[in-house]
Amino acid sequence: MEELKKLLSILTIMAVLLLTACGLNGGGSTAETTSDADSSKTNDEKKTLEFWHIDTGEKELVYEEAVERFKEKHPDVEVKILQIPNDAYKQKLSVAMSGDDAPDVFHSWGGGWLKNFVDQGKVYDITEETDKSHFNELALNNATFDGKVYGMPLSLSIDVVFYNKEIFDKYGLKAPKTYDEWLNVIDTLNKNEIIPIALTNQTKWPGAYYLMNFASRIAGPELFESAFNRQGKGFDDPAYVEAGKYIQELVERDAFNPGFNGVPYDEGQGRQLMYTGQAAMMDMTISFLNNVKQEAPEFKEKLDFFLFPTLPNGKGDQTHVGAATGPVWSIAQNSENHDLASELVKELTSAETAQNYTDRTGSLTAIKDVVPVDEFTKRFYDVVQQATHLQMPYDQTLPPELAELHKDTTQAIFGQDMTPEEAAKKMEEKAKEVLK
């Protein structure tokens, strides 16, 4: 019996050794199988970039196609796209930024709006990744702070006065070049019961273009640069007061539709006044053309534009053009994939994306040497080529607190709830607080 126990013990040891040898020679073990599975899972996982923007329609399609081109070049990367309406977007991004939970790539407008996040250390410096020769210098400057680039602009917009050619022809009117000629147009339209200018000023920024344009025509673009940089002139300069008086003269002359300060832009009520012939003009960015293509393509045949008129004895001229950038594509500092995010931004500002953007949306692009095919859009392009100064919107250039006051006081001037002198005084007092 004792010999049998010894034999069984020897057989057991041999079996264990045999199984161990099999494991060492690739027979497989539970630990090794699990490791292989984990390795396979890791290899199959894709890196993910989040991309937020505000645009719909053809613009959104152009962005999506650029993302697909990026994914073809980077098959191991997934891009989650989120489109958010403009006003909601600003709030949502601010919350995400404060919680260090911002998307990898996000829509901005450059200027003070972006700089606010830059100053908080929330935006990634992409200076090294940026080919400056690829962009319109003035557009790129709007996302450059202290010599560092924090965004690549795709779009460059300008501010013009659109008008209905059919109405102008009917009453023998010509596109005005001077303020006095503009007043004559306004008076003639009023006599014929046509709203001279459609204005949608509930959101305040459409009316702000008038203050900027009048101030630039009165004193030249140096006025804002001096006030903003605290180099002598301020926001209470007599030219700003005079600009406010010009606005109130237009209001008293019934240049705008009734209730203009309560009419929103996004819902399209102001544009409908244009489409239906109830109003003859609208001072707006060239995004208006894209709206026309989507909402009333037949109206394009009636559409034309002129640059904001000059003023008597004014220092500014029509080569000084109101402009804006946006989208400007920026990268969040909290992104875990800065290199990939930079590659996505480059695709979103590539020559191919830019050409698609301008040809399909009627917009201009901030990418050099991208000439629009559409003849109407080409005229906008020519304006930019001939411009000696592009004035970015105050509300995108100034710090947020001062930018909001600028819009509030300008809306109050339109509503005649505040005198131009009061508005200018408020602006300068706040400027002394926030501009160092």
MINUBA-127287 format. One line per field, with one value per residue (C-alpha): residue in one letter; x, y, z. Coordinates in steps of 0.25 Angstrom, whole numbers, always signed. Layout:
# residues N
aa (A_...)
x (X_...)
y (Y_...)
z (Z_...)
# end
This chain:
# residues 436
aa (M_E_E_L_K_K_L_L_S_I_L_T_I_M_A_V_L_L_L_T_A_C_G_L_N_G_G_G_S_T_A_E_T_T_S_D_A_D_S_S_K_T_N_D_E_K_K_T_L_E_F_W_H_I_D_T_G_E_K_E_L_V_Y_E_E_A_V_E_R_F_K_E_K_H_P_D_V_E_V_K_I_L_Q_I_P_N_D_A_Y_K_Q_K_L_S_V_A_M_S_G_D_D_A_P_D_V_F_H_S_W_G_G_G_W_L_K_N_F_V_D_Q_G_K_V_Y_D_I_T_E_E_T_D_K_S_H_F_N_E_L_A_L_N_N_A_T_F_D_G_K_V_Y_G_M_P_L_S_L_S_I_D_V_V_F_Y_N_K_E_I_F_D_K_Y_G_L_K_A_P_K_T_Y_D_E_W_L_N_V_I_D_T_L_N_K_N_E_I_I_P_I_A_L_T_N_Q_T_K_W_P_G_A_Y_Y_L_M_N_F_A_S_R_I_A_G_P_E_L_F_E_S_A_F_N_R_Q_G_K_G_F_D_D_P_A_Y_V_E_A_G_K_Y_I_Q_E_L_V_E_R_D_A_F_N_P_G_F_N_G_V_P_Y_D_E_G_Q_G_R_Q_L_M_Y_T_G_Q_A_A_M_M_D_M_T_I_S_F_L_N_N_V_K_Q_E_A_P_E_F_K_E_K_L_D_F_F_L_F_P_T_L_P_N_G_K_G_D_Q_T_H_V_G_A_A_T_G_P_V_W_S_I_A_Q_N_S_E_N_H_D_L_A_S_E_L_V_K_E_L_T_S_A_E_T_A_Q_N_Y_T_D_R_T_G_S_L_T_A_I_K_D_V_V_P_V_D_E_F_T_K_R_F_Y_D_V_V_Q_Q_A_T_H_L_Q_M_P_Y_D_Q_T_L_P_P_E_L_A_E_L_H_K_D_T_T_Q_A_I_F_G_Q_D_M_T_P_E_E_A_A_K_K_M_E_E_K_A_K_E_V_L_K)
x (+0_+11_+18_+5_+4_+18_+15_+2_+10_+21_+10_+3_+16_+19_+5_+7_+21_+15_+4_+14_+22_+11_+8_+22_+22_+9_-1_-8_-12_-23_-14_-8_-22_-27_-15_-16_-31_-27_-16_-26_-36_-26_-22_-36_-40_-40_-36_-47_-48_-60_-63_-73_-79_-91_-94_-105_-108_-98_-87_-89_-88_-75_-69_-74_-67_-54_-56_-57_-45_-37_-43_-38_-24_-26_-34_-31_-38_-53_-58_-71_-78_-88_-95_-101_-109_-101_-106_-107_-94_-87_-93_-90_-76_-73_-78_-70_-57_-59_-60_-48_-57_-57_-57_-44_-47_-57_-63_-59_-59_-45_-44_-48_-57_-46_-36_-44_-42_-27_-25_-31_-21_-32_-28_-16_-5_-4_+7_+16_+6_+1_+6_+3_+5_-7_-16_-21_-12_-23_-32_-21_-17_-31_-27_-13_-10_+4_+10_+4_-7_-19_-28_-28_-39_-47_-57_-55_-68_-71_-82_-89_-103_-112_-123_-134_-130_-145_-150_-138_-140_-155_-153_-141_-131_-116_-107_-103_-88_-90_-99_-107_-110_-114_-124_-130_-132_-138_-148_-152_-155_-163_-172_-175_-179_-167_-158_-145_-136_-140_-133_-134_-128_-133_-120_-113_-101_-108_-110_-96_-91_-97_-89_-76_-78_-82_-70_-61_-66_-65_-51_-45_-41_-30_-42_-45_-30_-27_-39_-37_-22_-23_-14_-21_-35_-46_-60_-65_-58_-67_-67_-74_-84_-86_-88_-99_-106_-105_-113_-123_-125_-128_-138_-145_-145_-153_-142_-145_-157_-166_-162_-148_-142_-151_-149_-139_-130_-129_-144_-143_-154_-145_-140_-155_-157_-147_-151_-166_-162_-167_-153_-142_-129_-122_-108_-103_-91_-90_-96_-109_-106_-105_-119_-124_-119_-126_-139_-142_-133_-142_-139_-124_-127_-132_-121_-109_-101_-93_-83_-86_-87_-76_-80_-77_-63_-61_-47_-52_-55_-60_-47_-50_-59_-66_-62_-62_-56_-63_-62_-48_-45_-38_-33_-36_-24_-30_-30_-22_-19_-13_-6_-18_-27_-17_-18_-33_-32_-23_-33_-44_-36_-30_-30_-40_-49_-48_-52_-64_-68_-68_-74_-85_-89_-87_-77_-63_-51_-39_-30_-21_-23_-37_-45_-60_-66_-79_-79_-87_-78_-66_-70_-69_-55_-51_-56_-46_-35_-37_-39_-28_-34_-43_-50_-54_-67_-65_-73_-63_-51_-54_-54_-68_-72_-69_-74_-88_-88_-85_-97_-106_-103_-104_-118_-122_-117_-126_-138_-135_-135_-121_-114_-101_-94_-99_-95_-81_-79_-83_-74_-62_-64_-65_-53_-44_-48_-46_-35_-22)
y (+0_+9_+7_+10_+24_+27_+23_+32_+44_+42_+42_+54_+62_+58_+62_+76_+78_+74_+84_+95_+91_+92_+106_+110_+105_+113_+103_+115_+119_+127_+139_+140_+139_+150_+158_+156_+160_+173_+176_+174_+183_+194_+193_+194_+206_+219_+233_+242_+257_+266_+277_+288_+298_+307_+306_+299_+297_+297_+302_+290_+280_+287_+284_+270_+267_+273_+264_+252_+255_+257_+243_+237_+242_+237_+224_+222_+235_+237_+251_+254_+267_+275_+287_+297_+309_+322_+328_+314_+311_+323_+319_+304_+307_+316_+306_+295_+304_+307_+292_+289_+280_+288_+281_+278_+287_+299_+310_+324_+338_+342_+356_+359_+347_+338_+346_+345_+329_+331_+340_+329_+319_+311_+311_+304_+312_+307_+317_+306_+299_+311_+314_+329_+331_+322_+333_+347_+355_+364_+352_+344_+356_+355_+342_+346_+351_+356_+350_+336_+329_+323_+321_+318_+326_+320_+331_+346_+354_+369_+378_+384_+391_+381_+387_+383_+387_+386_+396_+406_+405_+407_+421_+425_+423_+420_+413_+425_+428_+440_+442_+453_+444_+433_+442_+446_+431_+429_+441_+436_+422_+428_+436_+423_+416_+406_+404_+409_+400_+387_+386_+375_+380_+372_+365_+378_+374_+378_+393_+393_+393_+407_+413_+406_+411_+425_+426_+421_+430_+442_+440_+429_+415_+421_+426_+412_+407_+419_+417_+402_+403_+415_+424_+437_+437_+431_+425_+438_+445_+455_+446_+435_+446_+450_+436_+434_+447_+442_+429_+437_+446_+433_+429_+442_+442_+428_+421_+408_+398_+400_+393_+390_+389_+377_+370_+358_+355_+339_+337_+344_+355_+366_+358_+355_+370_+370_+358_+363_+377_+384_+389_+393_+392_+385_+388_+374_+364_+356_+344_+351_+345_+331_+333_+338_+325_+316_+324_+332_+328_+336_+349_+348_+354_+366_+368_+377_+385_+397_+401_+410_+424_+435_+447_+462_+466_+452_+446_+431_+426_+414_+406_+405_+393_+387_+372_+360_+346_+333_+322_+323_+309_+308_+297_+295_+294_+283_+274_+261_+261_+274_+269_+262_+274_+283_+274_+275_+290_+290_+281_+291_+302_+295_+301_+290_+294_+308_+307_+299_+309_+321_+314_+307_+318_+331_+335_+340_+332_+336_+327_+334_+332_+326_+333_+331_+325_+332_+346_+352_+347_+351_+365_+364_+358_+370_+379_+372_+373_+388_+391_+399_+395_+384_+388_+376_+377_+384_+374_+363_+372_+378_+370_+364_+373_+386_+379_+377_+391_+395_+388_+392_+407_+406_+400_+411_+421_+415_+415_+429_+424_+430_+442_+440_+448_+439_+426_+431_+435_+421_+414_+423_+421_+405_+406_+412_+401_+389_+393_+394)
z (+0_+3_-10_-17_-10_-14_-29_-29_-23_-34_-45_-39_-39_-54_-58_-52_-59_-72_-71_-67_-79_-88_-83_-85_-99_-103_-99_-93_-79_-73_-70_-84_-91_-83_-86_-101_-100_-93_-103_-115_-108_-106_-121_-126_-117_-125_-119_-119_-122_-118_-128_-125_-135_-137_-152_-159_-174_-185_-175_-166_-178_-182_-167_-167_-181_-175_-163_-172_-179_-166_-162_-175_-171_-157_-157_-142_-138_-136_-136_-129_-135_-127_-134_-124_-127_-125_-112_-105_-110_-103_-90_-91_-95_-84_-74_-81_-80_-65_-62_-71_-79_-92_-106_-113_-124_-123_-131_-127_-133_-128_-122_-108_-107_-109_-102_-89_-89_-93_-81_-73_-78_-85_-99_-106_-112_-127_-132_-136_-143_-151_-165_-165_-179_-182_-175_-178_-168_-162_-160_-153_-144_-138_-132_-128_-115_-110_-122_-120_-129_-122_-134_-149_-156_-167_-170_-172_-173_-176_-173_-185_-188_-196_-204_-214_-228_-233_-222_-225_-240_-238_-231_-239_-228_-228_-218_-209_-207_-197_-185_-192_-203_-194_-187_-200_-203_-189_-191_-204_-199_-188_-197_-204_-192_-192_-180_-183_-175_-168_-154_-144_-132_-121_-120_-121_-130_-143_-138_-133_-147_-149_-137_-142_-156_-153_-143_-154_-164_-155_-149_-157_-151_-142_-133_-128_-127_-118_-109_-108_-106_-96_-105_-104_-109_-101_-103_-99_-111_-118_-130_-122_-118_-132_-137_-127_-132_-146_-141_-134_-147_-155_-144_-144_-160_-159_-166_-159_-157_-145_-132_-138_-124_-121_-134_-133_-145_-144_-146_-160_-158_-163_-175_-178_-179_-190_-197_-198_-203_-190_-187_-197_-189_-178_-172_-170_-171_-184_-177_-182_-195_-190_-183_-197_-203_-193_-190_-203_-215_-225_-217_-221_-234_-228_-218_-218_-208_-205_-195_-183_-188_-185_-176_-178_-174_-169_-168_-172_-185_-192_-192_-177_-176_-164_-163_-154_-153_-150_-149_-144_-139_-126_-117_-102_-93_-86_-99_-97_-112_-116_-128_-134_-131_-138_-150_-150_-149_-161_-169_-165_-171_-183_-197_-200_-189_-191_-206_-202_-192_-201_-213_-206_-195_-202_-191_-191_-186_-178_-186_-196_-211_-210_-220_-220_-233_-230_-237_-225_-215_-223_-222_-206_-209_-217_-206_-196_-206_-208_-193_-185_-172_-166_-153_-145_-137_-124_-116_-121_-118_-105_-92_-89_-79_-87_-100_-94_-89_-103_-109_-97_-99_-114_-113_-103_-113_-124_-114_-110_-96_-94_-100_-108_-98_-87_-94_-97_-83_-78_-88_-84_-69_-71_-80_-69_-60_-70_-80_-74)
# end
